[in-house]
Every structure is written in structure tokens, then in C-alpha cells.
Amino acid sequence: MAEAGEKHVRAVDVASSPAASSAAARPVRGEDCPSAGAARHVDGGTGTPALEARDLTLSWDGEHIVVQGVSVDVAPGEVCCLVGRSGCGKTTILHALAGLTTPVSGHVLLHGEDVTGRPGRVSYMLQKDLLLPSRRIIDNVCLPLVLASAKKAEARAKAAPLFERFGLAGCELKWPSELSGGMRQRAAFLRTYLMGADVTLLDEPFSALDALTRTDVRRWFVGVAAELGLSALVITHDVDEAVSMASRIYVLAGAPSAGEPSHVAGVVEVSRVESEHFELTDEYLAAKRQVMALLG
């Protein structure tokens, strides 16, 4: 594998090269590109990322380091992915970004404000939809509003107009058991959206779906996120999922269980093109090669 220092890669540069196939298959050396940590992706209006992790070092037990020196940022309205093998600390990073745990060192900033160790500032969607079987779909998605002291009728009135936008029209009074896996995930995302934060963290949200449903739902998610102007960080171990969703992919390497803390091995920027089958384009394939090379 390439050296451990962070590397920043634009997949489009590889795709447009005459030697795209061979170049894309090689790991990119640190001296070939600028440091990812030095390139902050910001809102052109304010110059501030929507979400930023600065040099996070994390531990599971306060003693053993799991993640070391990780820096990540997400611009307003951007979808980024954090990809890595199982057990490399992806969820641990998300917990820190959500304020559920306090890092050993480093900081988490939300629109420039230090929110390290402060929960409730971002929306967080887990792997499982966790819909309550005893509540109708509209009451499931309204839970964040009800927990924030809204009356049931008021919460329903706020959520109901969003059902069509989220592809759930006609499902308002259905029970969770009556919905397919893909529709349940849409409901879970609507519930997450109603938490009211403009930054969303998603922990492998499509991993429980079958392959065809997963492809449809992630395409739908990217479209809805763009329409709503959401900033999102999605973690996954699925390289195809990362390339199909993100404008930038942070690639984690390391083996915490073997005493090697995880770090960002490189950052791949995906050149997205208008195509009904983006997965078949040179840009897609170049980005996938780069991610696979960094994973080793």
C-alpha cells in the first residue's frame, strides 16, 4: 500500500489521462498530490465548512488509540463518504462527530462553532431503521417533533407535506410491517430530517437492503439531499456505494484490533457527470480504482 500520510486525489485527472487505466490502478504517492488536511472545502459565501473534524484522536476505552489524527470536512450542501474496512473505527468517528463521545484530542466544528462532545447538534441515522412497530408511519417520523414537545396534531401537520417529497405518499397511516425495506429506510430518513439539523451523519444506512433496492434508494437519497441542500457524511465499507453517492471520499486505513490506529490514507474527489448510468462512466471507474488502491 502507499505510504500512510494523507493523499488528495482527483479522479477526473486520472480519467482524462491517456494512461487512465494503468495510472488509476496505482496507489498515489504522497508527493504526487497536496495534503488533504491542507485543503478545506468551504461555503463560498462564508468560507466555513458545514462540518469539520480537526485532527481527531479517539479511543474505545480511554487507553487504546483506535483512530489517530483524522481530519474531515463537509461543505454546505455536500455529500461525502468515509470508507474503510470493517472494524477500522468508522462508527467511532461518527460518534465523535455527533458529540456522543469526547475525543482524546482534536476538535469537531459545526459551521465554525466548536461542538466537541456536545450531542444534539447534528442529525444521526443508524444502520437499522428502528421504526416502532406499534406506531403508524406518520407517527414514527414525527417522533423528533413530539420529543421536542410538539403536540401530536401539530407534528403530523408539519410532517405530512413531506411524504410526497420523500417518496412516501400514501404510506402515512400504514404500519412499519406493511412497508418494504427501501420504503422503511425512506421513512427513517424523513424522521432524521425532521430532527431539524442541516448536517446529517449516516451509519451504513443502506447495508440491510438487497442490491437492487440499495441502488435505487441511494440514488433517491442523493437527489433528495441535493434538493434540500443537506450536508451529509455517510460511512460505508462498500466502495461502489461511496463512489455513487459522494463528491469526495475519505479512505480510512489501519487495523485497531492489531494495534495499528486508523488514519485517513487519502481523499478521492469524484468528478460527477450527468449520466443515467454514472456507474459505467470513466469518471466512476477511475474513482473506484483510486479508492481500491488506497484501501490496499
N, C-alpha and C positions, 0 to 999 in steps of 0.2 A: 504494500500500500504506500501511497505518497506520504511525505513527512507529516507529522501531527499538527503543525501550525495551520491556522485558518487560511483557506484559499477562496478567492472570489472568482466565479466563472460565469460568463455569459454564454448560454448555449447557442445563441444565434451566431456568435462568432465562429463556432465550430461548424454549424450547419451551412454557413455561407462559404466555407473554405473549400477549395477543390479537393483537399485531402480530408474531407469531413469524416469519412468512415474510420480511417486509421487514427486521426487525431482525437476523435471523440472517445475512442476506446481506451486512450491512455490517461492515467491519473495526471492532474495538472499540478505541477510543482509550485511551491510557494513563491519562488522568484519569478514565475510567469505571470502573476496577477497581483493586484493590490490586496491588502489585508481587508477581510470582511469587516473587522472591527472598526476600521477607519472610515468606512462608507456608510453613513447613516441615511436611511430612507425616510424622508420627511414630507410633511404637507407643504406645498409650495406657498400657501398663504401664511402659515405661522412658523414654518421651519422646525416643527416639533413632531416626532413620531407619535402615533396614537398610543402605542405600547412599546416599551423599551426595557430590556434586561441588560444590565451593565455588569459584566464580569462576575456572574453568579457562581458561587461555590456552594454545593449542597451536600448534606449528609442525611442518611436514613436514621441514624441513632445518635448523632452529635459527636461521633467518634470516627467513623469510617467515611471518607470522602467518596461520594458517588459521582458527582458532576463537578468539574473544575473549570473556572474561567470562561463560562459560556456567556456570550453576548448575542442578543437577538433584538431586532426591531421590526415593527409593522407600521407602515404608513397608513394614514386615514384612508379608508375605503379599499384597503389591500387585503388579499387573502394570501397568507404564507403557510408553508408546511414545515414541520420539524420531523425529519425521517431518520429512523435508526432501527437497529435490530432489537428484538425483544430483550428486555432486561437491561437496556443501556441507560435508563433514567429519564425517558421522555415524560412519563406521568409525574415524576418527581419535579421536573422543571415546570410543568403546568401548575402543580400545586403551589409552587413558589410564586408564579406569575399571578395566581388567583388570590394570593395572600393567605393561603391555608397553612403554609409553613414559613418559617423565617430562615433565610439563607445563613450559612456560616459567614459568608462575606458577599458583597455585591449589593446592587440595588435594583428595584423594579420601579419604573416610572410610567405614569398614565397621563398622556398629554402634558408631559413635563413635570408633573407633580410626583414626588416620591411617595409611593404607596406600599413600600416594602412591609410585608407582614400584616397588611390591612385588608381583611376579606370584605366581600360585598361590593367591590368596585367594578368588577367585570362580570359578564355572563359566562357560565360554565356548563357545557353539555357533556354528559358522560357517555360511555360506550353503550350502556343499556338505556332504553327509552324511559324505564321506571314509571310508566303510566299506571295510575291506581285503578285496579280492575273494578272497583265499586263506584267509580265516578264516570260520568259521560265525558266524551272528548272535550267539549267546551269547558267543562268544569276542571278537567285535568290541565288544560292550557292556561286557565285563569288562576291557577294556584299562586303564582308570584304576586298577582294583584291582591288576592284575598289575604295572603300573608302580610302584605303591606297595608292591611286594614281597609281595603275597598269592600263595599257591600257586594253580595253575590250578583245582584241585578246590574250594578254599575260595572263590575268586572266583565260580565257577559256582554254588555253593550260595547265595551271597548275592544273585546277580542273578536266578536262576531264579524265585523267588516274585514278582518284579516284572513278569514278562512279561504276565501277565493284566491287571494294573492299567494297563499301557501299551498294551493292545490288541494284544499280540504273541503271545498264547498259540498254541502250535503252530508257531511260527517259530524256536524255539531252535536247531535243527540245520540250518536252511536256509542256503543261500549268499546273499550280497547280490544276486546276479543273479536270484534267484528271487522277490524282493520287488518290489512296486510302489513308485513314488516316495513315496507317502504313508507306506507301511509302513517304508521306509528312513529317513524323517525321524523316525518314532516311535522306531526303534532308535537313531538318532543322539541323540535327546533322552534316552533311557534311559541311554546312555553318558555324556552330560553330567551327568545327575542323579547317577550313581554316582561322579562326582568328589568328592561329599560336601559341597559348599558349599551354603548356603541362599540364596545370591544368584546368579542366573543372568543372563548377558548373551547376547542372541541377535541375530546379524547377518543380517537379512533371511532368516530360516530357511526360509520357505515360497516364496520367489521363483521357484524352479525347477519348482514344481508347476503343473499345469493348474488352471484357475479353480475347477472343482467340487471337486477334491481339496484345493486350498488352503483353501477354505471349511470343508470337513469337518475338516481337520487343525487349523486354528487354533481351531475350536470345541472340539475334543478337548483341545488344549493348555490353553486357559483352564480347562476343567473339571479337568484333572489338576493344574495349578498350584494351583488353589483347594483341591483335596483334600489335596495335600501341604504346603500352607502356604508355597509358594515365593514369594520376591520376585524379580521379573524386570523387566528393561529390554529392550525389543525395538526395534530400529531398522528403519525401513522407509521407502520412498518412496510406499507405497500408502496413501492416505487411508482407504479403506474398511477395510483391514486394521487400521489403527491404531484406528479408532472401534469396530470389532467386538471388539477384544481388551482395550483399556486402560480403566482408570478415570480416567487422566489422560494427556494428550498434550502433549508439549513440541514446539513447532513451531520449526524452525530456518529462518532466512533468511540470505541472504548469497551471495556469489559469490567464493570464494577465488581461483579462477583469474583473475578480473578485478581482484584486489587488494582485494576487499571481504570481510574476515573474517566468518565466520558467527557468529550470536548467536541467543539464544532470543527470537523475536519475540513469543511469547505462550504461555500454557498454557491448554488447554481441559480442563475437568473433564466427564467423561461421566456423565450420570445413567443408570445401568443399570436396566432394568426387566425383570421376569420375562416373557419372551415367546419363543415358539418361533421367531418371525421378528423378532428385535430390529432387523434391518436395515430394517424397514418402519415402525418407530415414529417418532413425532415427536421423541423424545429423540435417536435415532440421526441423523435428518436435520438437527436443529439443531446437533449437534456437528460433523457433516461440513461444514455451511456455515461454521461458525466457523473450522475448520482451513483450509478453502479460502481464506477471506478473509485469514487471516494469512499464508498462502503467497503471496498476491498474484497 
